[in-house]
Amino acid sequence: RDALKLAQLLRAGLLTEVAPPTSQEEAVRDLCRAREAALGDLNRYKNRLTKMLLRQGIVYRDGRQAWTLRHRCWLSRVTFENETERLIFEDYRLAIEQLEARLQGLQAALEALAQQEPYRQAVGWLCCLRGVKTLTAMTLLSELHGFRRFTSARQLMGYLGLVTSVHASADTMHRGRITKAGNTHVRRILVETAWNYLRRPGVSPALRRRRQGQPAWVVAVADKAQLRLHRRFLALTRRGKPYSKAVVAVARELVGFIWALLYRDTAAPVA
């Protein structure tokens, strides 16, 4: 009886296909998420230390940026009259040092995996895009395992929750906010990457190095993405769209270029 019901649902197209990761894919995904969690913990401890100093009226004025070598030297010279405050301050500093060491170890492991199969080729292609480096590429590949199950860019956009919701009634149709369905890790990474396309198109020395040895068609797709996404950003903001909404629209179109890179070759290593 159950088998018959499943067969009827399959025939009606009411079953949703799932693609569970292999043990290796799951391990790499967990490594990416561990690195993301460590980065979040590090930022939280840095904020706690900064807020503690502000409460004590201690402000860094020797430079513009925090957590540079100069800023860290300044932190080592900070003193407190209250012994308890000093203990808390030193505890925060120790936690930051430990988290930075953890983060470096996790990032080194991901960098090493990115040079191995089946990730090496796909990582190289993705890194031709502006704003995409090795760690971002590895996060995308590990979260979107079995990439070739997405037969269109639109399908991938929907999976990531970057398409607008639709409310239909009779002859009227209203499009609302994005659905935010699917993978939140990838959606956050894409939105962060999309901010890079606010700047004027160009090839920095670092991007030029990442493109060395990559196929000409991959570089051409990446260049096309730069031009199109920058123009899209400008068009939306000039029409009065808030930057927060414009960047989501750009992230949605960026998904199309990522799909074009990874789906084109039937031998794509993430298939």
Backbone bond lengths (Angstrom), bond angles and torsions (degrees), N, CA, C in turn:
res aa  C-N    CA-C-N  psi(-1)  N-CA   C-N-CA  omega(-1)  CA-C   N-CA-C  phi
1 R - - - 1.469 - - 1.540 111.50 -
2 D 1.330 115.86 -44.74 1.470 119.57 178.68 1.521 111.32 -64.81
3 A 1.339 116.23 -40.07 1.457 120.08 179.64 1.526 110.62 -63.52
4 L 1.332 116.71 -40.19 1.459 120.88 178.57 1.528 110.75 -63.81
5 K 1.327 116.03 -42.14 1.467 119.86 179.84 1.524 111.05 -64.03
6 L 1.342 116.53 -41.57 1.465 120.09 178.42 1.526 110.87 -64.45
7 A 1.330 116.33 -39.73 1.465 120.10 178.80 1.525 110.92 -63.77
8 Q 1.323 116.89 -40.07 1.466 120.66 178.79 1.533 111.09 -66.18
9 L 1.332 116.31 -41.22 1.468 119.97 178.28 1.523 110.98 -65.15
10 L 1.339 116.17 -39.66 1.461 120.11 178.80 1.516 110.89 -64.43
11 R 1.324 116.54 -42.15 1.465 120.83 179.37 1.523 111.15 -63.51
12 A 1.344 116.25 -35.28 1.466 120.24 -179.62 1.526 112.51 -81.66
13 G 1.328 116.36 -3.98 1.464 119.60 -179.92 1.511 113.85 72.64
14 L 1.332 116.84 29.10 1.464 121.53 -176.60 1.526 112.98 -101.40
15 L 1.326 117.32 4.64 1.460 120.81 177.43 1.524 109.58 -99.66
16 T 1.309 115.93 138.11 1.460 121.54 179.36 1.524 109.74 -98.90
17 E 1.315 115.67 127.04 1.459 120.34 -179.92 1.529 110.14 -75.27
18 V 1.312 116.47 137.52 1.462 121.51 175.47 1.526 108.35 -119.51
19 A 1.323 115.58 153.03 1.463 121.01 -179.02 1.519 108.78 -129.93
20 P 1.334 117.98 86.21 1.462 119.71 179.93 1.525 110.91 -66.79
21 P 1.322 117.78 141.98 1.463 120.11 -179.84 1.518 111.66 -73.32
22 T 1.324 115.86 154.98 1.459 119.96 171.78 1.529 108.87 -72.66
23 S 1.319 116.19 170.51 1.467 119.62 -179.55 1.525 111.17 -61.79
24 Q 1.340 117.38 -37.85 1.463 120.73 178.92 1.526 111.10 -69.00
25 E 1.331 116.94 -43.31 1.466 120.41 178.08 1.525 111.10 -62.26
26 E 1.324 116.02 -39.26 1.460 119.82 179.44 1.523 111.16 -67.31
27 A 1.339 116.41 -36.33 1.466 120.17 179.02 1.524 110.96 -65.41
28 V 1.330 116.78 -42.55 1.469 120.32 178.84 1.523 110.21 -66.61
29 R 1.317 116.61 -39.79 1.466 120.24 177.80 1.529 110.89 -62.43
30 D 1.330 116.42 -42.00 1.466 120.03 178.26 1.523 111.26 -64.39
31 L 1.328 116.53 -35.26 1.465 120.15 177.59 1.526 110.61 -65.24
32 C 1.329 116.70 -42.56 1.469 120.32 177.47 1.527 111.07 -62.54
33 R 1.317 116.40 -41.28 1.464 119.72 -179.35 1.527 111.45 -71.37
34 A 1.332 116.93 -32.76 1.464 119.88 176.16 1.520 110.37 -65.21
35 R 1.321 116.02 -39.75 1.465 119.74 177.18 1.528 110.72 -65.32
36 E 1.329 116.69 -40.83 1.465 121.00 178.04 1.529 111.08 -63.25
37 A 1.341 116.48 -41.11 1.465 120.49 178.94 1.522 111.22 -66.16
38 A 1.335 116.63 -40.60 1.466 120.21 178.97 1.522 110.91 -63.99
39 L 1.333 116.48 -39.23 1.463 120.19 177.97 1.524 110.74 -64.38
40 G 1.327 116.87 -41.32 1.461 119.96 177.43 1.515 112.22 -63.22
41 D 1.339 116.43 -41.87 1.469 120.29 177.86 1.524 111.00 -63.22
42 L 1.334 116.24 -40.87 1.464 120.41 179.83 1.524 110.99 -61.91
43 N 1.319 116.58 -45.96 1.468 119.84 179.99 1.528 111.69 -63.88
44 R 1.331 116.49 -36.93 1.468 119.31 178.50 1.529 111.57 -64.66
45 Y 1.319 117.13 -42.23 1.465 119.45 179.53 1.525 111.48 -68.62
46 K 1.316 116.99 -35.95 1.464 119.33 176.10 1.523 110.69 -63.38
47 N 1.319 116.43 -41.35 1.466 120.13 178.28 1.524 111.34 -65.24
48 R 1.325 116.81 -39.66 1.465 119.85 178.68 1.524 111.34 -62.24
49 L 1.330 115.78 -43.51 1.468 119.01 179.79 1.522 110.79 -64.63
50 T 1.329 116.65 -43.82 1.464 120.37 -179.63 1.526 111.39 -62.30
51 K 1.327 116.68 -44.02 1.469 120.14 -179.88 1.528 111.54 -66.49
52 M 1.318 116.43 -35.12 1.460 119.69 177.34 1.526 110.58 -62.56
53 L 1.332 116.29 -44.13 1.463 119.89 178.98 1.526 111.06 -63.81
54 L 1.333 116.57 -39.64 1.466 119.68 179.15 1.527 111.22 -63.36
55 R 1.319 116.53 -38.37 1.468 119.37 178.11 1.525 111.60 -63.49
56 Q 1.331 115.44 -29.42 1.465 119.84 178.97 1.528 112.31 -88.76
57 G 1.346 116.29 0.90 1.458 119.83 -179.62 1.512 113.76 76.17
58 I 1.336 116.86 20.57 1.468 121.83 -179.50 1.525 107.82 -100.92
59 V 1.323 116.74 115.72 1.466 122.19 -174.61 1.524 109.35 -124.08
60 Y 1.312 115.93 135.85 1.469 121.80 178.04 1.520 109.18 -81.41
61 R 1.325 116.77 120.27 1.466 121.32 -176.84 1.529 112.99 -124.21
62 D 1.326 117.34 7.63 1.467 120.08 -175.48 1.525 113.15 -88.10
63 G 1.303 118.16 -3.77 1.458 121.16 -179.29 1.511 110.36 -169.96
64 R 1.314 115.95 172.43 1.462 120.79 -177.43 1.522 112.26 -85.95
65 Q 1.316 117.50 -36.99 1.459 120.73 -173.10 1.520 111.18 -102.89
66 A 1.318 114.51 141.31 1.461 120.60 176.11 1.522 110.41 -90.02
67 W 1.315 115.75 159.27 1.452 125.22 176.11 1.518 113.62 66.99
68 T 1.325 116.51 20.52 1.456 120.95 168.09 1.529 108.20 -83.51
69 L 1.326 116.93 176.01 1.466 120.19 178.09 1.525 110.77 -60.62
70 R 1.328 116.93 -40.67 1.461 120.41 178.88 1.530 110.93 -63.79
71 H 1.317 116.27 -42.06 1.467 120.06 179.44 1.528 111.36 -64.47
72 R 1.323 117.34 -39.32 1.458 120.54 179.69 1.530 111.19 -67.81
73 C 1.329 116.52 -36.77 1.468 119.58 175.44 1.528 110.42 -63.91
74 W 1.319 116.04 -38.57 1.466 120.56 177.56 1.527 110.60 -64.23
75 L 1.341 116.99 -40.56 1.462 120.58 178.26 1.528 111.51 -61.01
76 S 1.331 115.94 -37.40 1.468 119.05 -178.97 1.522 112.28 -67.36
77 R 1.338 117.51 -17.31 1.466 120.94 -179.38 1.530 112.74 -99.20
78 V 1.328 117.30 -3.61 1.463 120.46 -179.63 1.531 109.96 -68.70
79 T 1.317 116.39 134.84 1.470 121.63 179.26 1.527 110.12 -124.62
80 F 1.332 115.23 157.97 1.465 121.76 179.92 1.525 109.36 -131.92
81 E 1.307 115.69 143.54 1.461 120.18 174.37 1.522 110.84 -76.38
82 N 1.329 116.29 -33.56 1.462 121.74 -178.42 1.529 109.50 -89.86
83 E 1.318 117.04 124.98 1.463 121.46 -177.61 1.529 111.81 -65.18
84 T 1.327 117.32 -36.22 1.464 120.50 179.59 1.524 111.18 -63.88
85 E 1.334 116.45 -42.24 1.467 120.15 177.62 1.524 110.52 -62.45
86 R 1.322 116.90 -38.32 1.465 119.93 179.36 1.526 110.96 -64.65
87 L 1.345 117.10 -40.25 1.463 120.62 178.94 1.529 111.28 -62.80
88 I 1.329 116.21 -42.24 1.467 120.09 178.68 1.522 110.37 -64.00
89 F 1.325 115.97 -43.84 1.464 121.31 179.53 1.529 110.93 -59.38
90 E 1.326 117.15 -46.36 1.462 120.80 -179.50 1.525 111.24 -67.23
91 D 1.330 117.01 -33.75 1.463 120.13 176.88 1.525 110.73 -64.49
92 Y 1.320 117.16 -42.43 1.466 120.84 176.93 1.529 110.92 -62.45
93 R 1.316 116.71 -43.83 1.471 120.16 -179.98 1.522 111.13 -62.49
94 L 1.319 116.59 -42.55 1.465 120.35 178.90 1.523 110.86 -64.01
95 A 1.328 116.96 -42.87 1.467 120.50 178.93 1.526 110.82 -61.57
96 I 1.332 116.96 -39.86 1.466 121.09 179.20 1.524 110.59 -64.35
97 E 1.320 117.52 -43.71 1.467 120.66 179.02 1.527 111.28 -62.82
98 Q 1.320 116.98 -42.00 1.464 120.52 179.56 1.525 111.58 -66.41
99 L 1.323 116.72 -41.38 1.464 120.27 179.27 1.520 111.23 -67.34
100 E 1.323 117.70 -36.59 1.467 120.40 176.89 1.524 110.72 -64.49
101 A 1.329 117.12 -39.01 1.465 120.38 177.32 1.528 110.79 -65.70
102 R 1.342 116.51 -42.78 1.464 120.42 176.64 1.520 111.11 -60.23
103 L 1.319 115.91 -44.88 1.461 120.93 -177.60 1.521 110.91 -63.49
104 Q 1.316 117.28 -41.34 1.464 120.68 178.50 1.525 111.12 -62.49
105 G 1.336 116.63 -40.77 1.457 119.83 178.73 1.522 112.66 -64.76
106 L 1.328 116.97 -42.74 1.463 121.07 178.87 1.523 111.30 -66.06
107 Q 1.328 116.47 -40.71 1.464 119.93 179.58 1.527 111.10 -67.17
108 A 1.324 117.21 -37.83 1.463 119.99 177.85 1.526 110.85 -63.84
109 A 1.327 116.88 -39.37 1.466 120.39 177.84 1.525 111.40 -64.07
110 L 1.328 116.73 -40.57 1.469 120.36 178.24 1.523 111.50 -67.72
111 E 1.326 116.64 -39.87 1.467 120.39 178.00 1.528 110.27 -60.99
112 A 1.331 116.65 -40.00 1.460 120.24 179.56 1.528 111.04 -66.92
113 L 1.329 117.38 -42.39 1.466 120.80 178.45 1.521 111.77 -63.42
114 A 1.334 116.12 -34.00 1.465 120.35 -178.06 1.523 112.04 -65.30
115 Q 1.326 117.68 -21.45 1.463 121.39 179.65 1.522 112.53 -90.17
116 Q 1.326 116.50 0.23 1.456 121.17 -178.36 1.524 110.04 -109.16
117 E 1.335 114.50 162.70 1.460 119.93 174.03 1.526 108.69 -77.78
118 P 1.335 118.43 146.24 1.465 127.32 8.12 1.520 114.62 -96.52
119 Y 1.342 118.35 23.53 1.465 120.53 -172.40 1.528 113.70 -100.21
120 R 1.321 117.55 -21.93 1.464 120.65 -168.46 1.525 112.76 -55.59
121 Q 1.330 117.84 -50.55 1.466 120.46 -176.14 1.524 111.62 -66.86
122 A 1.327 117.04 -46.75 1.467 120.51 -177.74 1.524 111.42 -64.70
123 V 1.327 117.39 -38.53 1.468 120.59 177.33 1.520 110.18 -63.12
124 G 1.325 117.07 -42.91 1.461 120.59 178.37 1.516 112.40 -60.70
125 W 1.331 116.62 -40.31 1.464 120.04 179.16 1.525 111.37 -67.27
126 L 1.318 116.54 -46.02 1.468 119.68 -178.14 1.522 111.76 -65.18
127 C 1.318 117.21 -33.65 1.467 120.68 -178.55 1.524 112.48 -71.23
128 C 1.327 117.71 -7.07 1.468 120.30 173.20 1.527 111.10 -75.07
129 L 1.327 116.92 -17.74 1.461 121.06 177.88 1.520 110.09 -78.16
130 R 1.295 115.73 143.62 1.462 120.28 177.47 1.530 110.22 -64.82
131 G 1.322 115.84 133.69 1.456 120.60 178.10 1.514 114.88 85.76
132 V 1.333 117.64 -3.85 1.467 121.19 -179.84 1.522 108.96 -107.79
133 K 1.318 115.97 117.08 1.460 121.74 175.43 1.523 108.92 -114.67
134 T 1.313 115.67 -175.30 1.463 120.11 -171.99 1.521 112.80 -57.45
135 L 1.323 117.62 -46.28 1.465 120.31 -176.36 1.525 111.62 -66.20
136 T 1.337 116.26 -38.40 1.468 119.89 176.40 1.524 110.65 -65.12
137 A 1.339 116.02 -44.00 1.459 120.28 179.99 1.526 111.35 -62.17
138 M 1.321 117.28 -42.30 1.461 120.35 179.78 1.528 111.51 -65.29
139 T 1.321 116.45 -36.84 1.467 119.36 176.65 1.525 110.76 -63.35
140 L 1.332 116.49 -44.55 1.463 120.30 179.21 1.525 111.26 -61.05
141 L 1.328 116.47 -46.46 1.461 120.50 -175.98 1.527 111.82 -68.89
142 S 1.319 116.93 -38.72 1.468 119.28 -178.28 1.526 111.86 -72.51
143 E 1.317 117.00 -33.94 1.466 120.13 179.80 1.525 111.85 -79.86
144 L 1.342 117.01 -30.14 1.469 121.30 -178.18 1.521 110.26 -104.42
145 H 1.311 117.70 45.97 1.463 121.42 -179.52 1.529 109.29 -60.11
146 G 1.341 115.91 152.57 1.460 119.07 -177.32 1.511 111.31 63.59
147 F 1.331 115.95 48.27 1.462 121.37 -169.48 1.521 113.03 -59.56
148 R 1.321 117.61 -32.22 1.465 119.52 -172.65 1.524 113.18 -73.37
149 R 1.312 117.91 -0.57 1.469 118.60 173.06 1.520 111.39 -73.25
150 F 1.336 117.02 -14.32 1.463 121.04 176.08 1.528 107.76 -91.97
151 T 1.322 116.35 103.92 1.461 120.47 -173.33 1.524 113.25 -85.05
152 S 1.325 117.40 -3.76 1.461 120.63 176.73 1.519 109.00 -150.96
153 A 1.326 115.02 156.33 1.461 119.47 177.84 1.524 110.74 -63.57
154 R 1.322 116.08 -36.31 1.465 120.36 179.47 1.524 111.08 -62.05
155 Q 1.323 116.69 -38.95 1.460 120.50 178.93 1.526 110.67 -64.16
156 L 1.331 116.81 -40.47 1.464 120.87 178.24 1.526 111.10 -66.95
157 M 1.323 117.00 -39.61 1.472 120.56 177.03 1.523 110.72 -60.04
158 G 1.348 115.87 -42.43 1.457 119.59 178.86 1.516 112.05 -66.01
159 Y 1.333 116.59 -38.49 1.460 120.87 179.23 1.526 111.07 -62.28
160 L 1.323 116.37 -34.07 1.466 121.10 -178.43 1.522 112.85 -88.13
161 G 1.330 117.34 -0.45 1.462 120.34 177.40 1.508 114.22 73.22
162 L 1.335 117.18 26.69 1.462 121.08 -178.15 1.520 113.11 -101.19
163 V 1.333 117.72 4.03 1.463 120.43 176.19 1.523 108.65 -94.05
164 T 1.323 115.85 154.82 1.465 119.99 -177.67 1.525 110.63 -75.66
165 S 1.314 115.81 147.00 1.463 120.80 175.35 1.527 109.44 -75.74
166 V 1.327 116.18 151.25 1.465 121.86 -177.32 1.525 108.93 -122.73
167 H 1.326 115.98 129.23 1.466 122.19 175.72 1.534 107.26 -117.64
168 A 1.323 115.89 108.78 1.461 120.76 -176.11 1.521 110.53 -112.81
169 S 1.328 115.04 139.84 1.462 121.53 177.08 1.518 108.25 -149.65
170 A 1.329 115.41 117.73 1.470 120.96 -178.49 1.527 109.51 55.28
171 D 1.331 117.33 -119.04 1.461 120.78 -177.35 1.523 112.87 -96.82
172 T 1.310 117.84 4.31 1.466 120.52 -178.34 1.523 110.27 -105.67
173 M 1.310 114.76 148.22 1.463 121.16 178.32 1.520 108.52 -139.43
174 H 1.300 115.81 129.86 1.464 121.17 -179.88 1.523 109.15 -124.09
175 R 1.321 115.95 129.86 1.462 121.04 177.16 1.525 109.15 -99.41
176 G 1.304 115.49 127.98 1.459 120.53 -178.10 1.512 112.77 -107.13
177 R 1.312 115.66 -147.75 1.457 121.57 -179.53 1.525 110.54 -72.68
178 I 1.331 116.00 171.11 1.460 119.37 177.48 1.528 109.09 -64.93
179 T 1.320 115.92 153.83 1.464 120.65 -174.12 1.527 112.62 -71.43
180 K 1.320 117.23 -27.56 1.477 122.87 -176.57 1.524 111.81 57.01
181 A 1.322 115.64 29.18 1.457 119.94 175.54 1.528 108.88 -82.19
182 G 1.318 116.10 166.44 1.450 119.10 172.80 1.516 114.45 81.59
183 N 1.325 114.15 -149.21 1.462 122.07 -167.80 1.524 111.79 -82.13
184 T 1.323 116.65 112.91 1.470 120.61 -179.10 1.520 111.98 -72.96
185 H 1.332 117.69 -29.89 1.467 120.47 -179.30 1.526 110.59 -63.25
186 V 1.329 116.05 -47.84 1.465 119.93 -179.31 1.519 110.81 -67.76
187 R 1.323 117.09 -40.43 1.468 119.89 -179.48 1.531 110.86 -61.01
188 R 1.313 117.27 -41.60 1.463 120.47 178.94 1.526 110.89 -65.55
189 I 1.334 116.62 -43.13 1.468 121.03 179.13 1.527 110.67 -61.17
190 L 1.333 116.79 -42.20 1.463 120.60 -178.46 1.524 111.71 -66.04
191 V 1.324 117.07 -41.19 1.466 119.96 179.12 1.525 110.36 -65.25
192 E 1.329 117.50 -41.10 1.460 120.47 177.02 1.525 110.74 -61.83
193 T 1.326 116.60 -41.68 1.468 120.65 179.66 1.519 111.32 -67.07
194 A 1.322 117.15 -36.32 1.470 121.26 -176.56 1.523 112.41 -62.18
195 W 1.330 117.75 -27.10 1.468 119.47 178.86 1.526 112.04 -60.78
196 N 1.327 117.95 -24.63 1.463 120.92 179.91 1.524 112.35 -64.13
197 Y 1.326 117.15 -22.75 1.458 120.32 -176.24 1.519 112.81 -87.05
198 L 1.313 116.52 3.25 1.459 119.49 171.25 1.523 110.61 -71.04
199 R 1.333 115.94 -31.04 1.464 120.68 179.99 1.523 110.79 -76.72
200 R 1.318 115.01 158.15 1.464 121.67 -179.98 1.530 110.20 -61.09
201 P 1.346 118.16 140.93 1.467 120.55 -179.41 1.523 112.08 -58.06
202 G 1.298 116.02 142.34 1.457 122.05 179.32 1.518 109.65 -179.76
203 V 1.315 115.17 165.97 1.466 121.21 -179.88 1.524 108.05 -117.77
204 S 1.304 116.55 109.07 1.460 121.52 179.17 1.528 109.72 -76.43
205 P 1.327 118.14 162.54 1.472 119.83 176.76 1.526 112.73 -56.04
206 A 1.341 117.10 -39.01 1.470 119.97 179.68 1.525 111.09 -65.33
207 L 1.334 117.26 -42.44 1.461 120.82 178.58 1.520 110.50 -66.40
208 R 1.323 117.09 -37.55 1.468 120.48 178.21 1.530 110.64 -62.70
209 R 1.320 116.70 -39.22 1.471 119.91 178.07 1.527 110.78 -66.45
210 R 1.321 117.19 -39.04 1.466 119.63 179.94 1.526 111.58 -66.77
211 R 1.312 116.90 -26.20 1.465 120.67 -177.88 1.526 113.24 -85.97
212 Q 1.308 118.04 -10.27 1.462 120.44 -177.84 1.528 110.86 -61.63
213 G 1.330 115.70 130.03 1.455 121.21 178.02 1.514 115.20 81.92
214 Q 1.329 117.78 1.09 1.462 120.55 -179.79 1.533 110.51 -89.60
215 P 1.338 118.65 154.03 1.469 121.29 -178.91 1.527 112.21 -59.27
216 A 1.332 115.19 148.00 1.466 120.23 -178.10 1.526 111.37 -62.63
217 W 1.337 117.04 -36.39 1.470 118.86 -178.23 1.526 111.31 -67.80
218 V 1.328 117.45 -31.37 1.467 120.71 177.48 1.521 109.88 -66.93
219 V 1.330 116.27 -45.42 1.469 120.82 178.51 1.526 110.14 -62.47
220 A 1.349 116.48 -38.01 1.465 120.01 179.46 1.529 111.12 -64.25
221 V 1.326 117.18 -41.52 1.468 120.50 177.08 1.523 110.58 -63.59
222 A 1.329 116.71 -41.04 1.466 120.87 -180.00 1.527 111.26 -65.42
223 D 1.338 116.85 -40.02 1.469 120.11 177.63 1.528 110.97 -66.12
224 K 1.319 115.86 -40.59 1.464 119.60 177.58 1.529 110.53 -61.99
225 A 1.328 116.18 -38.38 1.466 120.52 178.25 1.521 110.87 -62.32
226 Q 1.341 116.52 -42.40 1.468 119.57 179.44 1.519 111.46 -57.66
227 L 1.317 115.99 -50.30 1.464 120.49 -176.63 1.527 111.40 -65.12
228 R 1.324 116.35 -47.99 1.465 119.89 -175.45 1.530 111.70 -66.62
229 L 1.312 116.94 -44.77 1.465 120.00 -175.40 1.522 111.63 -71.17
230 H 1.327 117.02 -35.15 1.467 119.30 176.22 1.530 110.34 -65.45
231 R 1.327 116.71 -44.49 1.468 120.04 178.11 1.527 111.05 -63.60
232 R 1.314 116.16 -37.44 1.463 120.34 178.48 1.529 110.70 -63.95
233 F 1.319 116.34 -42.43 1.461 121.49 178.27 1.527 110.21 -60.19
234 L 1.333 116.07 -48.22 1.466 120.21 -178.90 1.524 111.13 -63.81
235 A 1.335 116.77 -43.41 1.466 120.21 -177.85 1.527 111.17 -61.60
236 L 1.306 116.64 -42.79 1.468 119.98 -178.46 1.525 112.07 -68.27
237 T 1.327 117.00 -43.88 1.470 119.61 -178.10 1.524 111.24 -70.24
238 R 1.331 117.68 -33.47 1.467 119.81 178.32 1.524 111.59 -69.76
239 R 1.328 116.49 -24.62 1.469 120.49 175.91 1.524 111.99 -82.65
240 G 1.315 116.35 2.63 1.457 119.96 177.02 1.509 115.46 95.14
241 K 1.333 117.30 6.48 1.458 119.85 178.49 1.530 109.80 -70.15
242 P 1.318 118.66 136.57 1.468 120.33 174.85 1.530 110.54 -61.98
243 Y 1.313 116.09 149.01 1.459 120.13 -178.98 1.530 111.17 -59.27
244 S 1.331 116.62 -34.23 1.463 120.08 -178.89 1.528 112.05 -64.08
245 K 1.330 116.99 -32.29 1.462 120.55 177.57 1.526 111.21 -83.60
246 A 1.325 115.79 -36.92 1.462 119.49 179.82 1.523 111.14 -62.66
247 V 1.333 116.81 -39.81 1.464 119.32 -177.30 1.525 111.12 -67.93
248 V 1.332 118.22 -30.96 1.464 120.91 176.72 1.528 110.14 -68.73
249 A 1.330 116.45 -40.23 1.467 119.93 177.31 1.523 110.85 -63.61
250 V 1.329 116.62 -39.50 1.466 120.77 177.93 1.526 110.01 -66.94
251 A 1.325 117.24 -39.86 1.468 120.67 177.57 1.524 110.80 -60.96
252 R 1.331 116.52 -38.38 1.467 120.43 178.79 1.527 110.12 -62.72
253 E 1.324 117.77 -43.84 1.464 119.98 179.20 1.524 111.30 -70.48
254 L 1.326 117.03 -31.31 1.463 120.06 176.48 1.525 110.73 -60.57
255 V 1.319 116.73 -34.92 1.465 121.07 177.15 1.525 110.40 -58.28
256 G 1.327 116.60 -37.56 1.458 120.26 178.76 1.517 112.30 -61.58
257 F 1.323 117.42 -40.07 1.463 120.69 179.16 1.527 111.07 -72.22
258 I 1.318 117.04 -36.58 1.468 119.84 176.01 1.525 110.01 -62.75
259 W 1.335 116.08 -43.66 1.458 120.24 177.70 1.531 110.41 -61.57
260 A 1.329 117.26 -41.44 1.467 120.89 -179.53 1.524 111.31 -62.10
261 L 1.324 116.91 -35.86 1.463 120.23 179.81 1.522 111.86 -71.56
262 L 1.322 117.27 -45.98 1.457 120.73 -170.56 1.524 113.78 -88.25
263 Y 1.317 118.30 -18.40 1.459 120.29 -176.67 1.523 112.47 -96.81
264 R 1.313 116.93 -16.30 1.471 119.75 -172.01 1.520 112.26 -63.15
265 D 1.336 116.73 -44.71 1.463 120.83 -176.31 1.524 109.40 -92.16
266 T 1.318 117.60 125.57 1.467 120.63 179.71 1.515 111.68 -65.93
267 A 1.330 116.75 -14.79 1.464 120.27 178.54 1.515 111.56 -98.18
268 A 1.335 116.29 20.52 1.464 119.79 -179.73 1.519 109.62 -55.94
269 P 1.340 118.61 131.91 1.454 121.36 -172.67 1.510 114.71 -67.77
270 V 1.347 117.26 -12.97 1.462 118.85 179.95 1.518 111.59 -95.71
271 A 1.347 118.40 8.31 1.458 120.70 -179.50 1.518 110.22 -74.73
